[in-house]
Amino acid sequence: MSRIFYLIIVLSLLYTSVWAQDPPFPPPPDLVAWSKDSIKPYQKYPTLPSFNIRLLDSVTIFNTDNIPSGKPIAIVFFDPNCKHCQHSINALIKSMDSVRNVRFYFITPVHDLALLRNFYMQYHMGDYKNIQIAGRDFEFFFFDFYRTISYPDVALYDKHKKLIRLIEGEFSASDIYNCINGIKN
């Protein structure tokens, strides 16, 4: 009986050890390989790409092909635990009226959708009509296509789904407004 008990303990420790080593998202591909290709995929293909986002209900998959044209689009890539992301999104929410014509899509590579749901509720994102969705980039498309290595990032597209700019790092509503309206900073 004690052997079975020890076997169960050892197996459960092995299982939790392996589980604990699973990173929240894959590490970025080899940065040296990235640097050899001076033109990034988003620069080669400046139209809004097609990729999947798992929504907050953890079941529904939304594809970016379903984003309608007609208004500017902001794909905001963030981590709910990132202080820079929290600062940027807080600043954006406070000035949301200045970018009310922009459709926002918030995506994260983080596995824990409960963390994303809490973030969504904390910032009252459901109260803003121009925040279309929040979800998980479960295929890690953003990393590969935009070749980003930090948070937050915003891919801005015009009303015809053509790339305007990729903002890397902290941002504000005025940064987005200026990019959308062609105002140089």
BAGUGU-726154 format. One record per residue (C-alpha): residue in three letters; x, y, z. Coordinates in steps of 0.1 Angstrom, whole numbers, padded with zeros to 4 digits, always signed. Layout:
<recs>
ALAXYZ/...
</recs>
This chain:
<recs>
MET+0000+0000+0000/SER+0028+0024+0009/ARG+0045+0018-0025/ILE+0013+0028-0043/PHE+0011+0059-0022/TYR+0047+0069-0030/LEU+0042+0061-0067/ILE+0012+0085-0067/ILE+0032+0112-0049/VAL+0061+0109-0074/LEU+0039+0109-0104/SER+0020+0139-0092/LEU+0052+0158-0085/LEU+0065+0149-0120/TYR+0033+0160-0136/THR+0032+0194-0117/SER+0069+0199-0125/VAL+0064+0195-0162/TRP+0032+0216-0161/ALA+0050+0244-0142/GLN+0077+0246-0169/ASP+0052+0253-0197/PRO+0058+0290-0205/PRO+0028+0314-0209/PHE+0039+0319-0245/PRO+0067+0307-0267/PRO+0099+0327-0267/PRO+0104+0349-0297/PRO+0122+0331-0325/ASP+0159+0335-0329/LEU+0166+0373-0329/VAL+0196+0368-0351/ALA+0175+0351-0378/TRP+0150+0380-0375/SER+0177+0406-0380/LYS+0190+0389-0412/ASP+0156+0396-0428/SER+0155+0434-0428/ILE+0119+0435-0442/LYS+0094+0421-0417/PRO+0062+0403-0428/TYR+0039+0432-0419/GLN+0060+0454-0441/LYS+0059+0429-0470/TYR+0021+0425-0466/PRO+0007+0458-0454/THR-0030+0447-0455/LEU-0046+0435-0423/PRO-0037+0398-0420/SER-0060+0370-0413/PHE-0055+0353-0379/ASN-0075+0337-0351/ILE-0083+0351-0317/ARG-0099+0330-0289/LEU-0125+0352-0272/LEU-0131+0357-0235/ASP-0157+0328-0234/SER-0127+0305-0241/VAL-0147+0287-0268/THR-0155+0312-0296/ILE-0128+0318-0323/PHE-0128+0352-0340/ASN-0109+0356-0373/THR-0097+0391-0383/ASP-0112+0385-0417/ASN-0145+0394-0400/ILE-0133+0429-0391/PRO-0153+0453-0412/SER-0136+0480-0432/GLY-0149+0516-0430/LYS-0132+0527-0398/PRO-0095+0527-0386/ILE-0085+0495-0368/ALA-0061+0492-0338/ILE-0048+0457-0329/VAL-0035+0462-0294/PHE-0010+0434-0283/PHE-0005+0433-0245/ASP+0000+0413-0214/PRO-0024+0419-0185/ASN+0005+0417-0160/CYS+0027+0442-0179/LYS+0030+0476-0161/HIS+0037+0494-0194/CYS+0006+0479-0209/GLN-0015+0488-0179/HIS-0002+0524-0180/SER-0009+0527-0218/ILE-0044+0512-0216/ASN-0053+0533-0186/ALA-0042+0564-0206/LEU-0061+0553-0236/ILE-0093+0546-0217/LYS-0091+0581-0201/SER-0090+0597-0236/MET-0111+0573-0255/ASP-0134+0600-0269/SER-0105+0613-0290/VAL-0103+0580-0308/ARG-0139+0569-0307/ASN-0139+0563-0345/VAL-0112+0536-0341/ARG-0121+0500-0337/PHE-0100+0484-0310/TYR-0091+0447-0308/PHE-0071+0437-0277/ILE-0051+0405-0279/THR-0027+0387-0256/PRO-0006+0356-0259/VAL-0012+0348-0222/HIS-0028+0314-0215/ASP-0049+0324-0185/LEU-0081+0338-0199/ALA-0093+0345-0164/LEU-0065+0370-0161/LEU-0077+0387-0193/ARG-0113+0387-0182/ASN-0103+0404-0149/PHE-0083+0430-0169/TYR-0113+0435-0192/MET-0135+0442-0162/GLN-0110+0463-0143/TYR-0107+0487-0172/HIS-0145+0486-0180/MET-0137+0477-0216/GLY-0172+0465-0222/ASP-0184+0501-0216/TYR-0167+0514-0248/LYS-0185+0507-0281/ASN-0153+0510-0301/ILE-0136+0482-0281/GLN-0148+0453-0303/ILE-0131+0423-0287/ALA-0105+0411-0263/GLY-0090+0377-0266/ARG-0061+0354-0268/ASP-0037+0351-0297/PHE-0035+0313-0292/GLU-0016+0307-0324/PHE+0011+0334-0315/PHE+0005+0351-0348/PHE+0014+0386-0336/PHE+0049+0376-0325/ASP+0058+0361-0359/PHE+0040+0386-0382/TYR+0050+0418-0365/ARG+0083+0405-0351/THR+0077+0422-0318/ILE+0098+0414-0287/SER+0081+0435-0260/TYR+0047+0448-0249/PRO+0026+0468-0256/ASP+0024+0471-0294/VAL-0004+0486-0316/ALA-0008+0477-0352/LEU-0028+0506-0368/TYR-0047+0501-0400/ASP-0067+0527-0420/LYS-0104+0523-0429/HIS-0093+0502-0460/LYS-0073+0478-0438/LYS-0040+0491-0450/LEU-0012+0494-0425/ILE-0005+0529-0412/ARG+0021+0521-0385/LEU+0032+0497-0359/ILE+0036+0515-0325/GLU+0061+0496-0303/GLY+0061+0503-0266/GLU+0039+0525-0245/PHE+0013+0546-0264/SER-0015+0570-0257/ALA-0047+0580-0274/SER-0029+0610-0289/ASP-0003+0587-0305/ILE-0031+0567-0321/TYR-0050+0599-0331/ASN-0019+0614-0347/CYS-0011+0583-0366/ILE-0046+0578-0379/ASN-0048+0614-0390/GLY-0013+0616-0405/ILE+0000+0641-0379/LYS+0038+0638-0374/ASN+0049+0636-0337/
</recs>
